């Protein structure tokens, strides 16, 4: 829309100048023509909204954003999965597979369930994506912990307490992700069962997603 308004404004200025130069009209006529041009510029964004162009633009941008984020997360997960497998953190590698499935399901929900409902979809997308990013960060932290445990194990028995502490941290992340996975699955089911899109804003689903990432971040600190 901004581009359309900018083009309209530039065209109006050029037309006013051309009109004034070509017809050598009085300043009153030129002023009237300029005011008409300003009115036309104001009408451009209004018409852009009235005829649905703005909604289509928002939807396209959001779909592009979701597609880009989805691909980036899937690529990052593949790298993390490889690292976890090499570190023999089997539960972490299994959680990567689980998160991949959840991301694919989420991708389909965005593409189908909220088609044409840009405001609700944006709210849901942002809240759910925050939770997904937290689970991905937990998996990334597991890789760092795995390298730390591997390093400590090579140093000998005197570091057993540190190794135990790192293992405890790893177990905590695994447990946290299981809770986040369960919540993401539950909310996807709830959203799929909503009869009207507007009803989504009146459920606890959105609030739970927002609370989850806040709690997860606090636990990870």
C-alpha positions in Angstrom: 0.0 0.0 0.0 2.8 2.4 0.8 4.3 1.9 -2.7 0.9 2.6 -4.2 0.4 5.8 -2.3 4.0 6.9 -3.1 3.4 6.3 -6.8 0.1 8.2 -6.7 1.7 11.1 -4.9 4.5 11.4 -7.4 2.1 11.2 -10.3 -0.1 13.9 -8.8 2.8 16.3 -8.3 4.0 15.8 -11.9 0.5 16.2 -13.2 -0.1 19.4 -11.3 3.2 20.9 -12.6 2.4 19.8 -16.1 -1.1 21.2 -16.0 0.0 24.5 -14.6 2.8 24.8 -17.3 0.7 23.6 -20.2 -2.4 25.7 -19.7 -0.8 28.6 -17.9 -3.8 28.7 -15.7 -4.4 31.0 -12.7 -3.2 30.1 -9.3 -6.8 29.5 -8.2 -7.4 26.9 -10.8 -4.0 25.3 -10.1 -4.8 25.2 -6.4 -8.1 23.5 -7.1 -6.4 20.9 -9.3 -3.8 20.4 -6.5 -6.6 19.9 -3.9 -8.2 17.4 -6.2 -4.9 15.5 -6.5 -4.5 15.4 -2.7 -8.0 14.0 -2.5 -7.1 11.3 -5.0 -4.0 10.5 -3.0 -6.1 10.1 0.2 -8.6 7.9 -1.7 -5.9 5.5 -2.9 -5.2 3.8 0.5 -9.0 3.8 1.3 -9.8 2.1 -2.0 -6.8 -0.2 -1.4 -8.5 -1.4 1.8 -12.1 -1.3 0.5 -11.4 -3.5 -2.4 -9.4 -6.1 -0.4 -6.0 -5.4 -1.8 -4.6 -4.6 1.7 -5.9 -7.8 3.2 -4.4 -9.9 0.4 -1.1 -8.1 0.8 -1.1 -8.8 4.6 -2.0 -12.5 4.0 0.7 -12.9 1.4 3.4 -11.3 3.6 2.4 -13.5 6.6 2.4 -16.6 4.5 5.8 -15.7 3.1 7.1 -15.1 6.7 5.7 -18.3 8.0 7.2 -20.3 5.0 10.6 -18.6 5.5 10.6 -19.3 9.3 9.4 -22.8 8.8 12.2 -23.6 6.4 14.9 -22.0 8.6 13.7 -24.0 11.6 13.6 -27.2 9.7 17.2 -26.7 8.5 18.4 -25.8 12.0 16.7 -28.9 13.4 18.4 -31.1 10.9 21.8 -29.8 12.0 20.9 -30.2 15.7 19.6 -33.7 15.1 23.0 -34.6 13.5 24.9 -33.2 16.5 22.7 -34.9 19.1 23.1 -38.3 17.3 26.9 -37.9 17.2 26.8 -37.1 21.0 24.6 -40.1 21.6 21.8 -38.0 23.2 19.1 -40.3 21.9 16.2 -38.7 23.6 17.2 -35.3 22.3 17.4 -36.7 18.8 14.0 -38.2 19.2 12.6 -34.9 20.3 14.0 -33.3 17.2 11.9 -35.7 15.1 8.8 -34.9 17.3 9.3 -31.1 16.8 9.7 -31.6 13.1 6.3 -33.3 13.0 4.7 -30.5 15.1 6.2 -27.9 12.8 4.8 -29.6 9.8 1.4 -29.8 11.4 1.6 -26.2 12.4 2.5 -25.2 8.9 -0.6 -26.9 7.6 -2.8 -25.2 10.2 -1.5 -21.8 9.1 -2.0 -22.6 5.4 -5.5 -24.0 5.8 -7.3 -23.4 9.1 -6.8 -19.6 9.2 -6.9 -18.8 5.5 -8.3 -15.3 5.0 -8.3 -14.6 8.8 -5.1 -12.5 9.0 -5.5 -11.0 12.5 -6.3 -14.3 14.3 -3.7 -16.1 12.3 -1.0 -13.6 13.1 -1.8 -13.7 16.8 -1.7 -17.5 16.8 1.4 -17.7 14.6 3.4 -15.4 16.9 2.4 -17.1 20.1 2.9 -20.7 18.8 6.2 -19.7 17.1 7.6 -18.4 20.4 6.9 -21.7 22.0 8.4 -23.6 19.1 11.5 -21.4 19.2 11.9 -22.1 22.9 11.8 -25.9 22.3 14.3 -25.5 19.5 16.6 -23.4 21.8 16.3 -26.2 24.4 17.5 -28.7 21.8 20.4 -26.4 20.9 21.3 -26.1 24.5 21.3 -29.9 24.7 24.0 -30.0 22.1 26.2 -27.6 24.1 25.6 -29.7 27.3 26.5 -32.8 25.4 29.8 -31.4 24.3 30.4 -30.2 27.9 29.7 -33.7 29.3 31.9 -35.3 26.6 34.8 -32.9 27.6 34.3 -33.6 31.3 34.3 -37.3 30.8 37.7 -37.1 29.2 39.1 -35.2 32.2 38.6 -38.1 34.6 36.7 -38.9 37.8 37.5 -35.7 39.6 34.9 -34.0 37.5 32.1 -36.4 38.2 30.1 -33.8 40.2 30.2 -31.4 37.3 29.2 -34.1 34.9 26.3 -35.0 37.1 25.2 -31.4 37.2 25.3 -31.2 33.4 23.3 -34.4 33.1 20.7 -33.0 35.5 20.5 -29.9 33.3 20.0 -32.1 30.2 17.2 -34.1 31.9 15.5 -30.8 32.9 15.5 -29.6 29.3 14.2 -32.9 28.0 11.3 -32.8 30.6 10.6 -29.1 29.7 10.3 -29.9 26.0 7.9 -32.8 26.6 5.6 -30.4 28.4 5.9 -27.9 25.6 5.3 -30.6 22.9 2.1 -31.7 24.7 0.8 -28.2 25.0 1.5 -27.5 21.3 -0.3 -30.7 20.3 -3.3 -29.9 22.6 -3.7 -26.3 21.3 -3.5 -27.5 17.7 -6.4 -29.9 18.4 -8.4 -27.2 20.1 -7.9 -24.8 17.2 -8.9 -27.5 14.7 -12.1 -28.0 16.6 -13.1 -24.3 16.8 -16.3 -23.7 15.0 -15.7 -20.0 14.3 -12.4 -18.3 13.9 -13.5 -15.4 16.2 -14.0 -18.0 18.9 -10.3 -18.6 19.1 -9.8 -15.2 20.8 -12.3 -16.3 23.5 -10.6 -19.5 24.4 -7.7 -20.2 26.7 -5.6 -21.6 23.9 -3.8 -18.3 23.0 -3.2 -17.3 26.6 -1.7 -20.7 27.3 0.7 -20.5 24.4 1.9 -17.1 25.6 2.3 -18.3 29.2 4.2 -21.4 28.1 7.0 -19.6 26.5 7.3 -17.1 29.4 7.5 -20.0 31.9 10.0 -21.9 29.7 12.3 -18.9 29.4 12.2 -18.4 33.2 13.1 -22.1 33.8 15.9 -21.9 31.3 17.7 -19.0 33.0 
